[in-house]
Amino acid sequence: MGSIENCSFSHPGLTELAGEVESLWHEKAATVLALSSVGPAFFALTDDPGRCAGRFEELDMDVVHTRAHNGTYEETGSVR
């Protein structure tokens, strides 16, 4: 909750919103549930996007669906 509390001074209600989405992680609906410092925005990495999106929508949050691998990156060589 450190980042959330740090950002809450400029985003009223952020701490309360975090408490509302936290259950997605505890119930294992989201493998990763985190706050992006850009926005700020909450994001979830999940095998159950409908459940996570539904909860976000219930909380009047905007929802953007994406995939970690969306086919736009190509391997350019080995990483050293």
Protein Blocks (a to p, Z undefined) as FASTA:
>chain_A
ZZmmmmmmmmghklmmmmmmmmmmmnomafbdcddfbhpacddddfblmlmmmmmmmnop
acddddfbgolaccfbdcZZ
